[in-house]
Structures are given as structure tokens and as C-alpha cells.
Amino acid sequence: MANDRERRPAHAAGHMAGARRARAASRPSSGGDEISTIGAGQGARVTTRDNASEAARRARGNAEKRYLERHPEARSTVAASRRRGGSVVFLVVASILALAILFVMGSCVMGILFPAEDDGGATPTQTLRPTEQEQQYIDEQAARDSASEQVGVGEAVEYGGRSYALAQQEDGAWGLVLTRSSGTTETLFTVEGTPAALARVGATLIVPENLDGSWDVVCYVIDGHSDASLLVGSDGAAAGGEGQIASTELSGDVLRVTDSAGSTHEFTVA
């Protein structure tokens, strides 16, 4: 019995020593000969600011690839979207090219129709400014048109480079005749009675006339697009009276008519 007890501890000790040797063999050795390294492309890669965009692009590609593997029906939609994107880019590029071609063609046409003047040439620059002589004539004509004048029957007054005069028509009536610079004539209107004078205040022509036992004053606005009418006084009544016109006098825009009774009547020509 004593021998059995002695053998049991020895056997247990041997068993424990074997277990320790097995565990020690399973642990990696810390000796220099047991260290090994990993190859290129193995292990984890640290993301930095320099490769962040590349990592994000790779992640998106992997996610899209996994999605298409799980959903094959989405491949046609993705392909169509890519085709549409390519079509839009093509249309934009084609539009830009078309506009560029139109611009070049337009520049060529404008260059042909309106060639640039040679800086070294002797062609004078044309302007719309009148010459000194033309401007002088314009100023004189404007001063003449704004003035007032009175002439006798058969004489002419001028306005705008044209002349106006009283002339007897074939039927015996007196009419106001326009004579243009080209020499053509036109009867603007006829009067009922016998004219005593012809006056002009600006663009308004005045014809005092004697009627049968009375008198009145006919007026006509040049280029006024209206017929002749009777001159109206400041009281709103038509200019005129009993008897006959003995004399007329124009002072500025005031017409003075003296009748056969010696009375003087004044009318302002507006």
C-alpha cells in the first residue's frame, strides 16, 4: 500500500510536467529565430488625408458592386443612368461647338459686309453734323419761319423753304397756292370773298377778306392737316364786322384791321 501511494504522486507530477510542456510548445516563441513578417498587401492599411479620397472611392465602388450582386435587376438602371449622363455631356459639347461655329460665321459675314477701315487710308469719317454753311442756312431758315410777315395780294410769303401766295383761279375765286422748291404748285384752299392782304405768323397763314357788306379773317395752319377756318378773337367770336376792310397791319402776332368806318380791330394770332 505504501508503494502505491508513493507511485501516485510521482505519476501526477509527471502528468503535470507534460501538460506544462505542451502549453509551452503551443505558445509562440519569443526567440529571434521564431519572428516572421507579413508580405506586401497583407494586414490593415491606415487611412490618412493623402489617401482619403482614394479610400472613399474604393468604398463606394465596393458598395456598388455588392449592391449589384444582391440586386441584378438594378444593373440595367445603372447602365441607363450612365448612358444618359454621357448623352447630356455630348449635347452640351455639341451645343458649345455649334455656338462657336455660328459666332465665327457671323464674324466672317460682318467682316465681308462691313470691312474695317484702313487706319492708314485717307477716307474721311462721315458724320451727320452739317457743315458750317449748311448750319448757317438752317439757322436763317428757322429765324425766318418764326418771324411774322405781311404782303399784298399776289405777293408771296415763305415758310420751310416753300412759298405761299394768293392767286385767282380759273373760276374767278381767289385761292392760296403753295409752290414747292421743285416748282410744283398746289391750291390749299379758296376764299369766299376778295382778299385784302396775306399775312403769316409762324406757321399760321392769315387772309383778311371783304365780303358783300362785311368782312372776316380766314386762317390756315401749314402742315396742320386741317382745312381753313375763321380766325377767332379773345372773346371766342369769329373775327369780322360790318363794312369793308380799309387797311391791315401785322405787328408780331397781333393783326390790326381798320374798317371803312375808321374803327380798328385787334386780333391775337395764337
Disulfide bonds with the S-S distance in Angstrom:
none
